[in-house]
Every structure is written in structure tokens, then in C-alpha cells.
Amino acid sequence: MSFGSMGAFEWLVILLIVLLLFGVGRISKVMGELGRGLRAFKEGLQGELEPKQEEAPGEPLDSDRPMGGT
């Protein structure tokens, strides 16, 4: 067996050590946060692709309003 390839038994031992170190509750919490982060990232990418909505044509812009308080 070469150094770079890992079999199922090696992955099982690593998983067992990680579970012992961190516990099931902490790992599930981290995975949940990772999922929420990925979902927010995807939604952010979708928002950039959608065209921005313009203001209604009947409403004046701030730059069109007079500077006086009237």
C-alpha cells in the first residue's frame, strides 16, 4: 500500500477519532452552519445575476427635487 492512497478502514479510523474529539453534536452543528453558508452563497450569486429593478417612472428621483425645503 502506498502512502497516498487510503482505504475504507483508514477512513473509518479517522472518522472515529474525529467523533471522539469533537462529539456528534458539535459536528452536526458545524455541518448545519456550513450548509446555511453554502445556501446563502448560492442565493447571493443568484441575486447578482438577476437585473436590478428600477424605480417607478412616476416617482421623482432625489436629484430632481429642489434643494429648498418647499
VMD Tcl script that draws the C-alpha trace (Angstrom):
set ca {
  {0.00 0.00 0.00}
  {1.38 3.39 -0.96}
  {1.39 6.41 1.30}
  {-1.06 8.47 -0.81}
  {-3.95 6.01 -1.05}
  {-6.25 5.39 1.87}
  {-8.69 2.52 2.10}
  {-12.04 2.26 3.81}
  {-10.50 1.05 7.07}
  {-8.22 4.09 7.33}
  {-11.15 6.48 6.69}
  {-13.19 4.65 9.33}
  {-10.40 5.07 11.91}
  {-10.07 8.78 11.09}
  {-13.85 9.26 11.37}
  {-13.86 7.50 14.73}
  {-11.06 9.73 16.05}
  {-12.86 12.88 14.86}
  {-16.08 11.74 16.55}
  {-14.22 11.12 19.79}
  {-12.51 14.51 19.70}
  {-15.45 16.71 18.75}
  {-18.59 14.72 19.54}
  {-21.65 14.20 17.39}
  {-23.43 17.40 18.48}
  {-20.62 19.74 17.54}
  {-20.04 18.05 14.17}
  {-23.73 18.26 13.24}
  {-23.79 21.93 14.27}
  {-20.75 22.70 12.10}
  {-22.24 20.85 9.12}
  {-25.52 22.74 9.54}
  {-23.69 26.05 9.57}
  {-21.71 25.00 6.50}
  {-24.95 24.15 4.68}
  {-26.51 27.50 5.57}
  {-23.37 29.29 4.41}
  {-23.37 27.50 1.07}
  {-27.07 28.21 0.61}
  {-26.54 31.92 1.33}
  {-23.61 31.97 -1.10}
  {-25.72 30.42 -3.86}
  {-28.56 32.87 -3.19}
  {-26.06 35.72 -3.35}
  {-24.85 34.53 -6.73}
  {-28.44 34.26 -7.98}
  {-29.14 37.82 -6.80}
  {-26.20 39.17 -8.81}
  {-27.46 37.52 -11.99}
  {-30.96 38.99 -11.74}
  {-31.38 42.51 -13.18}
  {-31.89 45.29 -10.67}
  {-35.37 46.77 -10.56}
  {-35.60 50.43 -11.48}
  {-37.75 52.94 -9.61}
  {-41.23 53.63 -10.93}
  {-41.17 56.27 -13.72}
  {-43.75 58.47 -11.96}
  {-41.64 58.95 -8.81}
  {-39.07 61.77 -8.91}
  {-35.51 60.96 -8.02}
  {-33.78 62.73 -5.12}
  {-31.65 64.68 -7.60}
  {-34.83 66.00 -9.34}
  {-36.24 67.54 -6.15}
  {-35.46 71.19 -5.35}
  {-32.85 71.87 -2.67}
  {-35.12 74.26 -0.72}
  {-37.36 72.87 1.97}
  {-40.54 73.55 -0.01}
}
mol new
graphics top color blue
foreach p $ca { graphics top sphere $p radius 0.5 }
foreach p [lrange $ca 0 end-1] q [lrange $ca 1 end] { graphics top cylinder $p $q radius 0.2 }
display resetview
